[in-house]
Amino acid sequence: MRWTFGLGAALASLCWFAALGFGARLLSGHLAKPAPWRVLDGLVAATMIALGVSLLAGS
C-alpha cells in the first residue's frame, strides 16, 4: 500500500500545482489591481482569526 499512497500523493501534488498555475494565469488580470488584493488579504485574515479562536476555544 505504500506505493499506492506515494503514487496518489504525487498525482495529487501534480494536480494541485497545475491548478495553481492555471488559476494564477486566469486571475492575473484581476489581481493587477490593489482592491482584489485587499479582499484576499481580508479573507486570509478572517480565516486565521477564526482558526485562532477555534484553537483557543478548544483548549
C-alpha positions in Angstrom: 0.0 0.0 0.0 3.0 2.3 0.3 3.4 2.6 -3.4 -0.3 3.3 -3.9 -0.1 6.1 -1.3 3.0 7.5 -2.8 1.6 7.5 -6.3 -1.6 9.1 -5.1 0.3 11.8 -3.2 2.4 12.5 -6.2 -0.6 12.7 -8.5 -2.4 15.0 -6.1 0.6 17.3 -5.9 0.9 17.4 -9.7 -2.8 18.3 -10.0 -2.6 20.9 -7.2 0.4 22.8 -8.7 -1.1 22.6 -12.2 -4.3 24.1 -11.0 -2.4 26.7 -9.1 -0.5 27.7 -12.2 -3.6 27.8 -14.4 -5.6 29.7 -11.8 -2.8 32.2 -11.4 -2.8 32.8 -15.1 -6.6 33.2 -15.2 -6.6 35.6 -12.2 -3.6 37.7 -13.2 -5.8 40.4 -14.8 -7.9 40.8 -11.7 -5.0 40.7 -9.3 -3.2 43.5 -11.1 -5.3 46.0 -9.1 -4.9 46.6 -5.4 -8.6 46.2 -4.4 -8.8 42.4 -5.1 -5.6 42.0 -3.0 -7.3 43.8 -0.1 -10.2 41.4 -0.3 -7.9 38.4 -0.5 -5.9 39.7 2.5 -9.1 40.2 4.4 -10.2 36.7 3.7 -6.9 35.3 4.8 -7.0 37.4 8.0 -10.6 36.3 8.8 -9.6 32.6 8.3 -6.6 33.0 10.6 -8.6 34.7 13.3 -11.3 32.0 13.0 -8.7 29.3 13.3 -7.0 31.0 16.3 -10.4 31.4 18.1 -11.3 27.8 17.5 -7.9 26.7 18.8 -8.3 28.9 21.9 -11.9 27.7 22.5 -10.8 24.0 22.2 -8.1 24.3 24.9 
